[in-house]
């Protein structure tokens, strides 16, 4: 399968960047090509702005330029470049 080629059901990873802690158990993250605010549950002590976190989900829709990924922290549509296949 070519790089950037995904199908429904593939398990994928999106690497997000921590922006700031929002509450005791949530952090705001920047997700590549997703131009909306997003936060995730994360109680990791000492997590800091700029730190990278991997968000794992399953592909639920694919079109020419975007992929929709759903999972515990996700339900978003991003460009194909923002997603990589999760290695076993």
C-alpha positions as CSV (number, residue, x, y, z in Angstrom):
1,X,0.0,0.0,0.0
2,X,1.4,3.4,-1.0
3,X,2.4,6.0,1.6
4,X,-0.7,8.1,2.5
5,X,-3.0,5.3,1.3
6,X,-5.5,4.4,3.9
7,X,-8.6,2.3,4.1
8,X,-11.6,2.2,6.5
9,X,-10.6,0.2,9.6
10,X,-6.9,1.0,9.5
11,X,-5.4,1.8,12.9
12,X,-3.5,5.1,12.6
13,X,-1.6,7.7,14.7
14,X,-1.8,11.5,14.6
15,X,1.0,13.3,16.4
16,X,-0.4,16.3,18.3
17,X,1.5,19.1,20.1
18,X,0.5,20.0,23.7
19,X,-0.5,23.7,23.9
20,X,-1.4,24.0,27.6
21,X,-3.0,22.3,30.6
22,X,-6.7,23.2,30.6
23,X,-7.9,21.5,33.8
24,X,-6.4,19.0,36.2
25,X,-7.2,16.2,33.8
26,X,-7.3,17.8,30.3
27,X,-4.7,19.4,28.0
28,X,-5.3,21.5,24.9
29,X,-3.5,20.1,21.8
30,X,-2.7,21.3,18.3
31,X,-3.5,18.7,15.6
32,X,-1.9,19.1,12.2
33,X,-4.4,20.3,9.5
34,X,-7.2,20.4,12.1
35,X,-8.0,24.1,12.5
36,X,-10.3,23.7,15.5
37,X,-9.6,23.7,19.3
38,X,-9.2,20.2,20.7
39,X,-8.5,18.9,24.2
40,X,-7.8,15.4,25.4
41,X,-7.8,13.7,28.8
42,X,-4.3,13.5,30.1
43,X,-3.3,13.3,33.8
44,X,0.5,12.8,33.1
45,X,2.3,14.9,35.7
46,X,4.7,17.4,34.3
47,X,3.3,17.4,30.8
48,X,4.4,20.7,29.2
49,X,3.7,23.0,26.3
50,X,5.4,21.8,23.1
51,X,5.5,18.1,24.1
52,X,4.3,15.7,21.4
53,X,1.6,13.1,22.1
54,X,0.4,10.4,19.8
55,X,-3.4,10.1,19.3
56,X,-4.5,6.6,18.1
57,X,-7.7,5.9,16.2
58,X,-9.3,4.0,13.4
59,X,-10.0,5.4,10.0
60,X,-13.8,5.7,9.4
61,X,-13.8,7.6,6.1
62,X,-11.3,8.3,3.3
63,X,-11.5,10.7,0.4
64,X,-9.0,12.2,-2.1
65,X,-7.3,14.5,0.4
66,X,-8.6,13.8,3.9
67,X,-9.0,11.0,6.4
68,X,-11.6,10.9,9.2
69,X,-10.2,9.2,12.3
70,X,-12.3,8.1,15.3
71,X,-11.2,6.8,18.7
72,X,-11.0,7.5,22.4
73,X,-9.7,11.1,21.9
74,X,-10.7,11.6,18.3
75,X,-13.6,12.2,15.9
76,X,-11.8,14.4,13.4
77,X,-11.1,14.9,9.7
78,X,-7.5,15.8,8.8
79,X,-5.3,15.8,5.7
80,X,-3.7,12.5,4.8
81,X,-0.3,14.0,5.6
82,X,-1.2,14.3,9.3
83,X,-1.8,10.6,9.6
84,X,0.5,7.6,9.7
85,X,-0.3,3.9,10.0
86,X,0.3,2.5,13.5
87,X,3.1,0.0,13.5
88,X,2.4,-3.3,15.4
